[in-house]
């Protein structure tokens, strides 16, 4: 009873904080009406294709790897028409709130409510996760599912049930969850369990990869399509990295996700947790190590290596960073390490606040979200003019490369062969008849949203040069439209 009374203030603040978080997220959702990112835009297109009675165009030019659960959910949203992208974003924003709540729950059940509070605050201060939510990445609901599965398992080991449901659903969003499912099956099978139970739970562990392969087989005829397509796409976009680069990239990406002061605090937190709360540290440590192992496996396989693959490891480290700050709360009153720990934690927290304050740029956040919204709205205006509609009668819409394809297809309700990337055409579209969309204006060539020439893709400059006979029919601040008939 005494322990509950001591924990009550932290839990009360947690509920207040969660209510404020939800309110702030709702306000941000309304103030910054952004649109789904490239991968999620394709999921919406594939869902609409399903609703229209067509197989999804998974093999479209430079299309991202499909995520079965995202495609299925998009098919449910498809009847909403133009409102579907905003509903999708509402889901990812809500998932971000659920993720933060899950981090609190994980920190609380693994250690103490104060550790959970610090871990949740750290997630809020890492803007990468909020940005992923604001751009509609499937990573956010995926991470929320994994964190809640970890919290539930920590609360009651070998729980099964809901943990399996979350792992299967997560495995239909990202294949990294397959490894977690396999590890969880081994963990559950370690005690003497009846063979019938072991076989049933093995089916749970295999459900996500089997359903994924089945989806690929039905749509493309190749059950391994996602793997081969991802590998080919990584090579095309210069995202492959050698296994020898994995260690340096691991440190670089973790630093990018959690920032170096928090990363150092997390390492210290691991040491402190193993010293003072070893039995409680198992699940957060497993989260951290599983993400690192997955990242290494992806690098060895020659697939695309990006920082988002370490998001689970980063979340595990944030729990340990929370322990470094508030882990003294696991110690009994009068413990000789408690007072020095509190003093050190106060200094660490002050340093973290100062670091965040000096590196936090609200103007950058406002500019990024506003620019993405304005570009999408400008694109919508350009492709819905009478001149654009008239020029479409002459042939397909061509865009510089893959970046503009999904948004243009969604806005025009167009099939894969009606919007094509000039970078994929033999003559770069110079002899192709139809309507040709170009990016224009200061900074647009390297714009991260629609710019065709970023630091990774090396497409031919001719994709930005109108062909002979092309006539300028429209121009906006960031786009130019030519027609060839």
N, C-alpha and C positions, 0 to 999 in steps of 0.2 A: 504493500500500500504506500509506503514511504517513497519507494522508487517511482511509483505512478505520479505522486504529487510533485516530485521533483521534475518529472518529465513534462508535466502539464503545460508550463509556460512555453516551452519550445513547440509543443504541438499546437497550442493556441496561435502562436505567431506563424506557424506553418499554414494553418487554415486561412488566416488573414492574408498572408503573402500569396497564397494560391488564388484567393478571390481577387486580389489586386492584379495579379498576373493575367488572369482571364479577362478582366476589364481592360487592362492595357493592351492585350493582344487583340481584343475586339475593336478597340479604338484604332490601333495601327492598321488592322485589316480594312477599316472603312476609310481612313485618311490616305493610305497608300494602296490603292486598288491595283496591285501588280498582276502578272499573268504567269502561268506555268512555264517552267524551263523547257529546254529542248527535249529531254527524255520524256517528261510528263506530257508535253504537247503531243508527242507521238502516241503515248498511251491513250489519250483522248481520241485521237484520230482512229486508232485501231478499235477502240470501243464503239465508235460511230460506224465503222465498217461492219462490225459484227451486227449491230442493230439494223443496218441496211441489207443484211443477208449475204455479206461478202466475207471471205477469209481475210484476216488482217494482213497488211502488206509488210510483214516482218523483214522481208528481203529488199526493201526499198534502199535506194542509194544512201549509204552512210547512216542508215537508221540505227538508233541505239539498240542495245540488247533489250528484248521484251521482258516484262515482269508480269507473270500470269495474273496475280491478284490485282495489280494496277489496271490491266486490260479489262478484267471482269468488272471491276468497280466503274471503269469508264463507260462500259456498256450500259450500266445502270444509270449513269449520269447523262448519257447521250440524248434521251428524250427532252432534256432541259434546253437543248440547243445552245445558243450563245451564252447562256448562264452557266453552263457546265464548267468552264475553266474557273469561274469565281467560286463555285461550290467546291471544286477540287482544292483550291487554295484555302478555303475555310476548313477543310479537313486537315490539311498539313499544319495550319496555324493551331487548330485545336490539338493536334498530335504533339505539337511543341509544348503546350501547356501540360499535357499528359506525361510527356517525357520529363519535364522538370519535377512534376509530382512524383514520378517513379524514382528519380534520383534521390529525392528526400526519403521516400519509403525505403529504398535500398540502403542508404546511409543509416537510417534509423534502426532497421531490423538487423543490419550487420553490426552496428556499433551502438550509437546513441542518437536521440533526436537532434542534438546540437551538431553532430557530424553530418546528419542528413540535411540540416538547414544550410550549412556551409557548402556542401556539395551542390545543392540546388542553386544557391547564389552564384557559385562558380560557373555552372552551366549558363545561367542568365548573362553572366559577364563575358562569356565566349561568344562573340557575335556570329561566328561561323554557323552555329546551329540555328540561330534566329534567321539568318540570311537564307539558309536552306529551306526553312519553313516558308519564308516570304516569297520564295521562288518556286514553291510547289514540289520540291524533291521528295521522292518516295523514301529517301533515307530517314526522314523524320518519323513517320509512322513505324518504319522498321526498327529504328532505335528505341522508340517508345515501347514496342512489343518486347524487345530483348531485355530492356531494363526492368520492366515489370515482371517478366519471367524470372529474372535473376532475383528480384525482391521477394517474390512469392516462394521461390526455392530456398532462399536464405531463411525466410520465416519458418518454413516447415520442409526440411530436407526430404527429397524423393517424393515430393507431393504428387507429381504426375498431373493428370486432369488438365486444369487450365494452363499449366506450364507447357504441356504438349500442344495445346491449341495455339498458344502464342508462338511457339517455335515453328509449328507448321505454317502458320500464316506469314510469319517473318521470312520463312524459307521460300515463300512464293513471291516475295518482294526482292530479296537479295540472296544469292547462293551461299554467301558466307555463313548464313544460319544453318546450312546443312552440316557444317562441321560441329557447330554447337549442339545440334540435334544428335549427332553421332556420339559426341562426348557425353551428353546427358543420358543417352541410352546405356553407355558403358557404366556410368555412375549409378544408375538405377539397377543395373544388372549385377553389380558387385555383390550385394548380399545374396543369400540363398533364396532365389525366387523360383516359383514354378515355371517350367518351360513354356507353358501356355502364356504366361504373363510376359516372359522374355520375347516370345515370338510376336505377341500383340504390340508391345512397345517398339520392337524393331520395325514393325509396319508403320508406326507413328513416325519414327526417325526417317524412314524411306519415303514417306508420303510426299513431301515437298519436291525432292528431285524427280520422283516418278511422275508426278503431275506436271512438272515443268517439261520433262522430256516428252510426255504424252501430248502436251500443247504444241510443242515444236513439230512433232511427228504429224499431227493432224493438219497443221497450217502449212508446213513446208515439205513434209515427207521425210524429214531428217530429224530423228530424236536428239541428235547432238548439235543441232543448228546453232543454238545460242552460244555454245563454246567456240565453234569454228568461226561464227560471225564475229564474236567479240575479239577473237585473236586477229582476224583479218582487219577489223576496224581499228584495233590498236596499232597495227603496222601502218595502215593508211594514214592515220592521224599522228604518227610519230609518238605514240604514248608508251611503246614498249621500252622496258629497261632491263638491263642484264642483272643476273642474280648478285653480281659483285657490287652493284650500286645500291642494293636493298638496305644495308646497314646505314649508310649515310642518308638515304632518303627517309628511312624510318625516323631518325632523329630530326631531320628537317621538317617532316610533316607533323610530327608530334609537337614540335616547337610552334609550328604554324597554328595548330588546333588549340593548344592549351596555353601557349606562351611560356617562355623559358622560366620566369619566376615560379609559376604554378607547376611546371614540369619538375623543377628542383624540389619544390615542396612535396610533390607526389612521391618522388623517390624517397625522400625522408619519411613520408607517411608510410610507405611500404615497410621500411625498416622498423619504425615504431609499432606498426600494427603486428608485425611478426614477433616483436619483443613483448608486447603487452596484450595483444588480442588475437593470437595466432589462429585459434579455432574459428573466430568470426570472420577472418579475412579471406576465407577460401573462395567464395563466389566472386567478390570484386577482383581478386587476383586471377581467377579463371577467365573472367571477362577480358582483363588486360592481356593475358598471355594468348588467349584464343585469337584476338584481333591481330597480334603480332605474328602468330603462326600463319594466319590466313594471308596476311600481307606478304610474308615470305614465300608462301606457296604460289601466290599469284605472280610474284616476280620471277620465280623459278620456271613457271609455266609459260613465261613470255607474254602474259596478258597486260592490259592497260594498268599501270600503277599510278594511282592518284591518292590524294590525301584522305578522301572520304572513306577509303577502305580501312582506315585506322580510327574511324569515329568511335567504334565500340571500345577499343583500347584507351582512347582519350577519355571516355566516360568513366572507365574503371580507374584511371589515374586521378580523375577529379574526385572520386570518392576517397582515395588515399590522401589527396591534398586536403580534403575536408578533415580527414583524421589527423593530419599533421597540425592543423589549427585547433580542432576541438576534441581531439582524441583523449585529452586529459579527463574528459567526462566519464571515461570507462574506469578510471581509477577511483578507489574508495576515498572518502574524506580522510585527510591526515596522511595520505601516501606521500612519501618524501619527494617523489618526482612531480607531484601535482602543481605546486606553486611555481617552480622553475618553468614548467611546461606552459602554464598560463601566461607567465611573463613573456616567454619566447613567442607564444602564439599571438599575443597582442602586438609585438613588434612585426611579426610576419604579416599579420592582417593589415597593419598600418602601411607597410611597404607595398602590399598588394593593391591597396586603395590608391596610393600615390602613383604606382605604375599604371594602373588602369586610367586614372584621371589624366595622366600625361600622354597616354597613347590612345585615348578615346576621342574620336573625331565625329561628332554628331552631324556635321556638315557633309561629311563623306557619305554617311548612311542615307541622309535625305537626298543627296544628289544621285546616288546609285538607284534607289527605289523610284525616284521621280523620273529619271532618264529612261529606265526600262518601261515604265508605264507610258510615257509620252511617245516613245518609239513605236510601241505596239499600237497605240491609238492612231499615230500618223500612218503606219502601214495599213491599218484598216481603212482609213480615208482614201489612201492612194488606190487600193485595189477595188474600191467600190464606186469609182467614178464611171460615168457613161463612156468616156474615151477608152478606159481600160477594158470594159465589158465588150465594146465594139472590136478592139484589137484582138481579143481572145478568139474571135471567130476565125482568125488567120492561122492559129496554131496554139501550142501550149504556152504556158507562162514559164519563162526561164529566169532563174535567179543566179547570183554569182557562184555560190557553192551550197553546201548542205544546210547552212545555218538558218536561212530564211525559208526553207522548205516546209517544215511542219506548221508554222504560224500562217503562212500563205495558204497552205492546203486547208487548214481549219477555217480560215476566214472565207474562202471561196467554196468550201464544201467540195473540194476537188479530189479526184483520184490520183494515184501515184504517177500516172503517165500524163497528167494534166499540169503538173508543176514539176519541172526538172531543173537540176543543177547544171550550169554550164561547165563546171569543173569536171563533170562526168561525161561530157560530150566530146567527140573526137575533134571537132572544129571549134570547141569552146562556145558553141551556139552562134557563131558568126554567120553561118549560112542557114540557121534554123528560122523558119517563119513563125511568127506569133508575137506575143507581147513580152518585152524584156525589162526586168526590174534590176536597177543598179543602185548601190548605195552611193551617197554623195554627201558633201558637207565636211566641215572640219572634224577630224578625228574619227570619222565613221569607218575608214578602211580597217582600223585596228580595234574597233568597238567590240567589247567582249560578247555582246548580245548578237549582233548581226554582221559585224565587220568580217570580211573574207580573209584578211591577212593578219592573223594573230601570230604569236611566237612559236606555235607548234605546227600549224597547217602550212604547207608550202605549195599552194596551188599556183598555176600559171597566171601571170598578170593579165593575160588576154581575157580572162573572165570578166574584167571590168572595162573592156573596150567594146563599144557597139560595133556590130558588123556593117559591111557596106550596104547602103540602102536603108539602114535603120533611121527612122524619123522620130525625133523627140516629140512626144505627145502630152507629157505632163512632167511637172517638177515640183518637189516639196523641199523643205529645208534639208532633209536627210536622204531623200530618194529621187531617182530619175527614171522615167518610164519611156521606153522606145518601142516602136512597132515596126515589124517587117511583114508585108503582105504581098 
